[in-house]
Amino acid sequence: MNEIKEETIKEKWFKIRSLFEKRFNKSPDLSAILYVIGMRELGKHQTEFKKEEKVRLMHIATCRVLSTSGHYVLKGLDSKDWPVWELVEKLPNQDMLQQELYLRHHIIHYFEEEELI
């Protein structure tokens, strides 16, 4: 049963990567996917960002996707209309690979929830 679930997760991750490859003509890494989710969550039609803003976009995306498990709660918007998230439940203590897989699962859930896949 777990093998079937894992295969489904791999298939869904491949679908997400394929969407990015079709749209941007590049194979995305996790950071690129988070960056685009952050832009989507920001909701502005801005396409150029400073380096620190790009980092913030990835943080926004990470908070948003992890909010489905109750790790973060949206507190509102700051003075520049950027989302402000608050950590309410610590993340599990994991090594780098486990962290990436945890994020991937949440990204898949985000794409399903937003009806993008």
N, CA, C and O of each residue as an XYZ file, in Angstrom:
468
protein
N       0.822     -1.194      0.000
C       0.000      0.000      0.000
C       0.868      1.262      0.000
O       0.595      2.202     -0.746
N       1.905      1.285      0.829
C       2.787      2.442      0.904
C       3.519      2.675     -0.414
O       3.784      3.820     -0.780
N       3.851      1.591     -1.135
C       4.517      1.723     -2.430
C       3.605      2.418     -3.433
O       4.066      3.242     -4.223
N       2.321      2.094     -3.407
C       1.358      2.722     -4.308
C       1.269      4.217     -4.001
O       1.273      5.042     -4.914
N       1.190      4.559     -2.734
C       1.110      5.957     -2.330
C       2.368      6.704     -2.766
O       2.276      7.816     -3.288
N       3.521      6.115     -2.561
C       4.782      6.753     -2.938
C       4.853      6.972     -4.446
O       5.340      8.008     -4.899
N       4.378      6.015     -5.220
C       4.370      6.158     -6.674
C       3.452      7.300     -7.090
O       3.782      8.071     -7.992
N       2.313      7.408     -6.441
C       1.387      8.495     -6.737
C       2.038      9.838     -6.440
O       1.876     10.786     -7.207
N       2.767      9.929     -5.346
C       3.463     11.166     -4.983
C       4.501     11.498     -6.054
O       4.616     12.653     -6.465
N       5.249     10.507     -6.504
C       6.244     10.732     -7.560
C       5.568     11.209     -8.840
O       6.067     12.114     -9.508
N       4.442     10.607     -9.180
C       3.711     11.011    -10.389
C       3.220     12.448    -10.271
O       3.316     13.220    -11.225
N       2.699     12.806     -9.115
C       2.199     14.171     -8.913
C       3.344     15.173     -8.952
O       3.198     16.254     -9.522
N       4.479     14.831     -8.356
C       5.643     15.709     -8.392
C       6.105     15.893     -9.833
O       6.475     16.997    -10.231
N       6.087     14.824    -10.610
C       6.466     14.896    -12.013
C       5.511     15.810    -12.781
O       5.944     16.565    -13.651
N       4.216     15.746    -12.464
C       3.223     16.625    -13.105
C       3.542     18.088    -12.832
O       3.495     18.923    -13.734
N       3.863     18.384    -11.593
C       4.192     19.763    -11.223
C       5.430     20.225    -11.974
O       5.449     21.323    -12.532
N       6.448     19.404    -11.991
C       7.681     19.752    -12.712
C       7.409     19.938    -14.197
O       7.985     20.822    -14.832
N       6.531     19.103    -14.751
C       6.169     19.212    -16.167
C       5.463     20.528    -16.468
O       5.700     21.148    -17.505
N       4.585     20.953    -15.546
C       3.912     22.252    -15.715
C       4.939     23.377    -15.825
O       4.813     24.263    -16.671
N       5.940     23.335    -14.976
C       6.979     24.364    -14.984
C       7.820     24.282    -16.251
O       8.168     25.305    -16.839
N       8.146     23.062    -16.669
C       8.948     22.895    -17.880
C       8.212     23.444    -19.100
O       8.818     24.085    -19.958
N       6.915     23.193    -19.176
C       6.122     23.712    -20.304
C       6.032     25.234    -20.255
O       6.138     25.900    -21.285
N       5.838     25.778    -19.065
C       5.640     27.222    -18.916
C       6.933     28.011    -19.048
O       6.944     29.075    -19.668
N       8.026     27.508    -18.476
C       9.275     28.265    -18.406
C      10.411     27.671    -19.236
O      11.506     28.232    -19.282
N      10.155     26.542    -19.890
C      11.176     25.864    -20.703
C      12.432     25.528    -19.908
O      13.541     25.537    -20.443
N      12.246     25.234    -18.638
C      13.350     24.847    -17.751
C      12.852     23.797    -16.787
O      11.674     23.765    -16.431
N      13.766     22.933    -16.367
C      13.442     21.960    -15.336
C      13.640     22.644    -13.982
O      14.753     23.057    -13.657
N      12.573     22.769    -13.192
C      12.682     23.533    -11.945
C      13.266     22.728    -10.788
O      13.101     21.511    -10.710
N      13.948     23.432     -9.899
C      14.333     22.822     -8.634
C      13.318     23.285     -7.583
O      12.412     24.061     -7.889
N      13.468     22.820     -6.386
C      12.523     23.141     -5.321
C      12.441     24.655     -5.083
O      11.354     25.188     -4.860
N      13.564     25.333     -5.130
C      13.581     26.785     -4.912
C      12.775     27.522     -5.973
O      12.051     28.466     -5.659
N      12.896     27.100     -7.219
C      12.152     27.748     -8.307
C      10.653     27.559     -8.132
O       9.874     28.481     -8.374
N      10.253     26.377     -7.714
C       8.836     26.105     -7.492
C       8.324     26.971     -6.340
O       7.243     27.552     -6.436
N       9.090     27.060     -5.259
C       8.703     27.899     -4.127
C       8.637     29.370     -4.536
O       7.739     30.093     -4.104
N       9.567     29.810     -5.354
C       9.590     31.194     -5.824
C       8.296     31.526     -6.573
O       7.691     32.570     -6.332
N       7.878     30.648     -7.469
C       6.660     30.884     -8.248
C       5.419     30.843     -7.350
O       4.505     31.650     -7.517
N       5.389     29.912     -6.409
C       4.268     29.881     -5.463
C       4.230     31.191     -4.677
O       3.154     31.747     -4.453
N       5.378     31.680     -4.262
C       5.451     32.944     -3.535
C       4.920     34.103     -4.362
O       4.186     34.949     -3.852
N       5.290     34.144     -5.636
C       4.779     35.191     -6.522
C       3.260     35.093     -6.636
O       2.557     36.103     -6.618
N       2.775     33.882     -6.753
C       1.331     33.656     -6.871
C       0.615     34.109     -5.601
O      -0.442     34.736     -5.671
N       1.185     33.794     -4.452
C       0.581     34.167     -3.179
C       0.666     35.675     -2.933
O      -0.212     36.242     -2.283
N       1.699     36.320     -3.439
C       1.819     37.767     -3.300
C       0.695     38.446     -4.078
O       0.125     39.441     -3.629
N       0.386     37.892     -5.252
C      -0.760     38.370     -6.013
C      -0.545     39.649     -6.788
O      -1.501     40.202     -7.333
N       0.656     40.127     -6.852
C       0.935     41.343     -7.621
C       1.394     40.946     -9.022
O       1.889     39.840     -9.242
N       1.224     41.848     -9.937
C       1.658     41.566    -11.313
C       3.069     42.100    -11.542
O       3.387     42.636    -12.604
N       3.870     41.944    -10.558
C       5.268     42.373    -10.594
C       6.103     41.185    -11.067
O       5.854     40.052    -10.655
N       7.082     41.431    -11.922
C       7.896     40.324    -12.425
C       9.363     40.430    -12.021
O      10.101     39.449    -12.112
N       9.788     41.598    -11.580
C      11.177     41.753    -11.168
C      11.242     42.045     -9.677
O      10.512     42.883     -9.149
N      12.139     41.326     -9.021
C      12.290     41.463     -7.579
C      13.762     41.566     -7.225
O      14.616     40.999     -7.907
N      14.053     42.289     -6.160
C      15.412     42.351     -5.625
C      15.719     41.014     -4.967
O      14.818     40.226     -4.681
N      16.999     40.771     -4.733
C      17.418     39.498     -4.147
C      16.708     39.210     -2.826
O      16.232     38.094     -2.617
N      16.627     40.202     -1.926
C      15.982     39.970     -0.629
C      14.484     39.725     -0.796
O      13.879     39.008      0.002
N      13.886     40.315     -1.827
C      12.464     40.069     -2.092
C      12.253     38.636     -2.605
O      11.251     38.000     -2.276
N      13.181     38.140     -3.394
C      13.092     36.754     -3.885
C      13.150     35.774     -2.713
O      12.417     34.786     -2.675
N      14.022     36.063     -1.775
C      14.124     35.220     -0.574
C      12.810     35.278      0.203
O      12.328     34.254      0.686
N      12.236     36.463      0.322
C      10.951     36.625      1.013
C       9.837     35.865      0.304
O       8.974     35.272      0.951
N       9.857     35.884     -1.032
C       8.840     35.151     -1.796
C       8.912     33.656     -1.497
O       7.882     33.000     -1.340
N      10.128     33.120     -1.418
C      10.278     31.698     -1.107
C       9.827     31.414      0.326
O       9.275     30.349      0.603
N      10.060     32.361      1.235
C       9.596     32.213      2.614
C       8.064     32.226      2.659
O       7.455     31.407      3.347
N       7.454     33.141      1.936
C       5.987     33.214      1.861
C       5.431     31.889      1.354
O       4.468     31.357      1.906
N       6.043     31.361      0.301
C       5.583     30.085     -0.269
C       5.725     28.955      0.735
O       4.815     28.141      0.895
N       6.859     28.904      1.405
C       7.092     27.852      2.391
C       6.049     27.922      3.506
O       5.484     26.904      3.907
N       5.807     29.120      3.992
C       4.795     29.293      5.050
C       3.417     28.882      4.542
O       2.665     28.206      5.243
N       3.094     29.295      3.318
C       1.771     28.993      2.766
C       1.562     27.490      2.615
O       0.525     26.966      3.022
N       2.537     26.792      2.033
C       2.340     25.353      1.821
C       2.341     24.594      3.144
O       1.633     23.597      3.280
N       3.125     25.049      4.119
C       3.170     24.373      5.414
C       1.994     24.767      6.314
O       1.771     24.148      7.354
N       1.255     25.782      5.915
C       0.083     26.190      6.699
C      -1.006     25.120      6.676
O      -1.835     25.060      7.584
N      -1.008     24.281      5.651
C      -2.038     23.236      5.564
C      -1.873     22.187      6.660
O      -2.816     21.464      6.981
N      -0.672     22.107      7.231
C      -0.439     21.190      8.355
C      -0.447     21.924      9.689
O      -0.118     21.345     10.724
N      -0.819     23.189      9.663
C      -0.926     23.950     10.898
C       0.371     24.525     11.431
O       0.429     24.969     12.577
N       1.421     24.523     10.603
C       2.703     25.064     11.066
C       2.704     26.589     11.090
O       3.309     27.196     11.972
N       2.029     27.207     10.126
C       1.995     28.657     10.018
C       0.561     29.151      9.905
O      -0.325     28.442      9.427
N       0.353     30.383     10.354
C      -0.942     31.051     10.237
C      -0.695     32.424      9.626
O       0.230     33.133     10.021
N      -1.529     32.790      8.662
C      -1.437     34.100      8.044
C      -1.918     35.148      9.042
O      -3.052     35.086      9.517
N      -1.054     36.108      9.357
C      -1.398     37.148     10.325
C      -1.992     38.376      9.641
O      -2.700     39.157     10.276
N      -1.712     38.549      8.364
C      -2.210     39.711      7.635
C      -1.177     40.183      6.632
O      -0.346     39.408      6.158
N      -1.243     41.461      6.318
C      -0.320     42.053      5.348
C       0.498     43.144      6.014
O       0.031     43.816      6.933
N       1.730     43.312      5.536
C       2.558     44.388      6.068
C       2.241     45.686      5.327
O       1.299     45.735      4.537
N       3.010     46.714      5.575
C       2.752     48.033      4.974
C       2.918     48.047      3.455
O       2.425     48.955      2.785
N       3.607     47.050      2.913
C       3.784     46.961      1.456
C       2.869     45.900      0.842
O       3.056     45.494     -0.305
N       1.884     45.461      1.616
C       0.910     44.446      1.182
C       1.527     43.081      0.911
O       1.049     42.337      0.055
N       2.581     42.756      1.636
C       3.172     41.422      1.567
C       2.596     40.598      2.721
O       2.431     41.113      3.827
N       2.289     39.317      2.469
C       1.753     38.464      3.535
C       2.743     38.301      4.690
O       3.953     38.201      4.486
N       2.198     38.278      5.895
C       2.998     38.064      7.105
C       2.486     36.778      7.756
O       1.307     36.665      8.093
N       3.383     35.822      7.925
C       3.030     34.520      8.501
C       3.649     34.379      9.875
O       4.711     34.936     10.151
N       2.982     33.635     10.728
C       3.497     33.365     12.073
C       3.620     31.857     12.270
O       2.700     31.098     11.966
N       4.767     31.442     12.783
C       4.981     30.036     13.117
C       4.173     29.708     14.365
O       4.345     30.346     15.404
N       3.292     28.717     14.267
C       2.471     28.339     15.423
C       2.745     26.904     15.884
O       2.425     26.540     17.015
N       3.327     26.108     15.018
C       3.692     24.731     15.392
C       5.042     24.412     14.778
O       5.222     24.473     13.562
N       5.994     24.067     15.648
C       7.341     23.763     15.163
C       7.319     22.662     14.110
O       6.482     21.759     14.134
N       8.255     22.769     13.198
C       8.412     21.734     12.177
C       9.100     20.529     12.791
O       9.852     20.661     13.756
N       8.842     19.348     12.231
C       9.515     18.160     12.760
C      11.029     18.262     12.582
O      11.511     18.870     11.626
N      11.760     17.671     13.499
C      13.211     17.637     13.410
C      13.594     16.590     12.362
O      13.424     15.391     12.586
N      14.111     17.046     11.215
C      14.399     16.151     10.098
C      15.739     16.505      9.467
O      16.221     17.631      9.588
N      16.336     15.514      8.787
C      17.542     15.811      8.021
C      17.126     16.496      6.709
O      15.934     16.632      6.433
N      18.089     16.919      5.917
C      17.807     17.694      4.705
C      16.908     16.946      3.723
O      15.987     17.542      3.163
N      17.151     15.669      3.504
C      16.344     14.892      2.572
C      14.903     14.796      3.066
O      13.965     14.984      2.291
N      14.727     14.507      4.336
C      13.382     14.421      4.911
C      12.661     15.763      4.817
O      11.462     15.809      4.542
N      13.397     16.863      5.046
C      12.801     18.198      4.936
C      12.315     18.451      3.515
O      11.219     18.973      3.308
N      13.135     18.076      2.541
C      12.744     18.288      1.141
C      11.507     17.459      0.791
O      10.596     17.956      0.128
N      11.470     16.219      1.225
C      10.306     15.373      0.954
C       9.059     15.918      1.643
O       7.964     15.876      1.083
N       9.229     16.427      2.854
C       8.113     17.022      3.600
C       7.556     18.226      2.831
O       6.343     18.377      2.685
N       8.460     19.073      2.346
C       8.047     20.232      1.554
C       7.376     19.805      0.252
O       6.359     20.377     -0.141
N       7.939     18.806     -0.415
C       7.338     18.316     -1.670
C       5.904     17.861     -1.450
O       5.019     18.197     -2.236
N       5.669     17.104     -0.395
C       4.314     16.638     -0.085
C       3.367     17.824      0.078
O       2.240     17.805     -0.416
N       3.835     18.846      0.771
C       3.010     20.023      0.997
C       2.797     20.823     -0.290
O       1.721     21.383     -0.500
N       3.803     20.878     -1.140
C       3.661     21.554     -2.432
C       2.640     20.819     -3.294
O       1.807     21.448     -3.948
N       2.702     19.500     -3.294
C       1.719     18.703     -4.035
C       0.314     19.022     -3.526
O      -0.609     19.237     -4.311
N       0.169     19.048     -2.211
C      -1.134     19.365     -1.618
C      -1.596     20.762     -2.049
O      -2.770     20.958     -2.366
N      -0.683     21.720     -2.061
C      -1.000     23.083     -2.500
C      -1.514     23.075     -3.930
O      -2.539     23.692     -4.222
N      -0.821     22.390     -4.820
C      -1.219     22.348     -6.228
C      -2.569     21.664     -6.398
O      -3.361     22.056     -7.256
N      -2.834     20.651     -5.591
C      -4.154     19.992     -5.627
C      -5.241     20.919     -5.083
O      -6.309     21.060     -5.678
N      -4.953     21.538     -3.957
C      -5.902     22.442     -3.312
C      -6.268     23.616     -4.219
O      -7.422     24.044     -4.253
N      -5.289     24.130     -4.948
C      -5.491     25.259     -5.860
C      -5.976     24.797     -7.238
O      -6.145     25.601     -8.154
N      -6.196     23.480     -7.362
C      -6.673     22.860     -8.612
C      -5.758     23.175     -9.799
O      -6.221     23.481    -10.897
N      -4.459     23.091     -9.549
C      -3.471     23.313    -10.594
C      -3.001     22.009    -11.225
O      -2.457     21.999    -12.329
N      -3.220     20.897    -10.501
C      -2.948     19.562    -11.058
C      -4.156     18.692    -10.778
O      -4.171     17.519    -11.149
